[in-house]
């Protein structure tokens, strides 16, 4: 019966997901926002003659934004020669993953992606290890083991408590001296004019996380803010934070 229900749910989701919905079990990671449908996205990228990441940037009216973010991080020294192990939360289509791999040469790259189709595709397409993702923790990654743990356009929509769970996990898996990189919708991302743009757009997913709270949270867990910058997230922006875990 379980297999029948699983097959039925997959069939229903094949219809619902293009419209931005997904059928989940009670208690499942319902807070994880459905990503772009894999088949339609791959076909669109191929037709446009673009990489999947560049195609998604173009689709969301921010051409070159992903590469610009990677360039900012590279300028901050995030992809130094000592980055040998990486863990990424919510890589989705792999648009950041692809460019990170071009920026450094890690010996291991772990991912936690809640969409099983994209997770499988990423594991087939790139030299990464895809772990089972529950949308809350990094259970298959050892403590103090990762040089760089990062997430992009993930914490901008998650509930407050889930964000905090992930923050704790990122600190746990980062090695002493390791870097932790992610973006949030901070208070500085929501000036009155920007908020009006969000309201007018009809898009309601942004979840604000106060920057000072995040800095204090990481400081209490022995991690220090090294840098921050803004990146496009139409019709507004998100703020990137770069932390280093103390103790190197």
N, C-alpha and C positions, 0 to 999 in steps of 0.2 A: 504493500500500500504506500509506503514511504517513497518508493521509487516512482510510482504512478503520480503521486502528488507533486514530486519534484519536477517531473516532466511536464505536468500540467501548468505549474507555476512558471516554468521557463517559457512555455508557449504563450501564456498570458502576458508575461513581461516583454516578449518580442513585439507585442502590439502596443503595450503601454509606454515603453521606454522612449520611443521617438517623440512622444508627447511630454516627456519629463516626469513620468511616474514609474513606480515599481511596487510590485506586490511582495511583502516581506512577512516573515513569521513574527509573532509577538516576541519582543525583546531583541530582535535582530537589529543590525546597525542601520536603522531607519533614518538616522540623522545624516548618513553618508549620501550626499546629493548625487543623483544619477549623472554620469558623464555623457559625452557625445557618443551616439551609437557607433559601434566599431565598424560594421560593414559599410554604412553610409559615409562615414568619415574617411575610410580608406579609399573608397571609390571617388569621393570628392577631391581628395588630395591627388590621386592619380590623374584625374581629369584636368586638374589645374596645373599639373606638372610641378607640384611642390612637395616638400617633405610634409609629413603629418603635422608636425609642430608649426611650420610656417603657414600651412593651410588654416589651422585653427586660429592663429594670430590674425590672419586676413579675415576670417569669418567673423571674428569679434571686433573688427575694425581697429586693430592695434598692430599693423604690420611691423615686424622687427622688434616687438616688445620683449619677446622671450630672449633673443640674442642680446638685446640691450641690458637686460637684467643679469645675464651670465657675464657680460663684459664688466658690469659694475662690480660683481662679486670677484671676478678675476683681478680687477684693479685693487681690491682690498686684500688680495693674497689668499683668498679662500681655496684656490686650487693649486696650492704649493706642492713641491716635490714630496712632502711628507704625507700627502693624502693617498693612502694605500687602501683604505677600507671606507666604504660609503654605505649609508642607509638612507633611503628616501621613503617618505610617507605620501601616499596618494599620488603616484606619478601619472595616473590617468593614461593619456595617449603617449607619454614618454617625451613630450616636447622639451622639457628641461633635461631629462635624463640623457637624451641624445646629445645635447650640447655640452653637458657636463663630461660625458665620456670623451668628447673631443678636446676638452680643456685639461684633462689629466689622465693618468693611466692607472686606475685602481686595480688592485689584485682581487678585490671582492666588492660586489655591489649588490646589496640586499634591497628588496622593495616590499612594501605592504600596500597593495591596491585592492579595494573592496569590490571592484567590478571584475568578476571572474573572467569575462571574455578579454578585457584589456590586459589583465594580469597574465593570462596564458599567452597572449600575442606578444607582450613585452618579453616574456621569458624565451619565446621562440626567436625573437628578432634581435635581441641584444644580449650581451654576456652578463646577465643578472640572475640572481636567485630570488624567486618569487615565494614569499611566505604567505601562509594563511592569514588573512587580515580580518579582524573583528571590529575595526573602526574605532579602537580605543587604546590598544597597547602594542608593544613590539616584543611579544613573548618569546619569539624564536631567536632573538639577538642577545648575545651575552653582554653582561654589564662591563663597562670600561673597555669596550672593544673596537669602537668605531672612530675613525679620524674626522669624518664629516657626516653629520646627520641633518637632513634638510627636508623642507616641504614648501610647495609653491601653490598659491591660490587654494589652499586647503583650510587653513584656520580662519579664512575670511567668511566662512559660512557655518562652521560647527558651533554647537552650543557651548556656553562658557565652561561648564564642568568637564566636558569632553576635551576641550582645548587644554585645560589644566592637567588632565590625565596624560595627554600626549606630551606636554611640556616636561612632566616628571619622568616619563619614559625616555625622552630625548636626552635628558641629563644623565639618566641611568646608563644608557648604552654608550654615550660618548666617553672616549678615553680621557684621562687627565691631559689638558692641553688641546683636546679636540674641539672642533667648531660645530656650532648649532645655528642653523640658518632657516628662517621662515618669514612669512609676511602675515600681517594682521590688518584689520581695519581699525586703526587707532582713532582717538579723538581728533587728532590732527588731520585725519583723512575726511572729516565730515564738517567742513566749514558750511555755513548756511547756504551758499550758492551751490556747493556740491550736493548737499542733502536735497535741495530742490530738484536737481537733475535726477537723482535716484528716484524721488517720488514721481516725477514726470515720466520716467522710463517704465514704471510699472513693475520693476524688478525689486523683489523684497528680501532676497537671501542674505545680504550683508549682515554679519554679526559683529558688533563692535567689541573690542577688547582694549581696555585702557592701557596705554603704553607704560605708565608708571607702575601699574600693578604687575605687569609682566617683568619689568626690570627688578622690582622688589622680590618677586617670586623666584627668579633665577639667582638673585644675590643670596637669598636665604638658603639656596641649595648649592652655593659655592660656584656660581657661574657669573661671568662679568660681561657686560655689554661692551663690544668693541667698535661697532659702527651701526649706522642706520641710514636708509635712503628710501625714496618713494618710487613706486613703479605704477604704470597705468593699469587700471582695472575699470574699464568703461562701464558707466559714464563718469567714473571718479578715479580713485587711486587706492593703493594699499601701501603699507609701510613695512619695509624689510628691516629685520633686526638680526645682527650677527653677534652671537655670544661665544665666549671661550670658557670651557670648563676649567676651573682652577686645579692646580696641583701638578702641572707639568714639571 
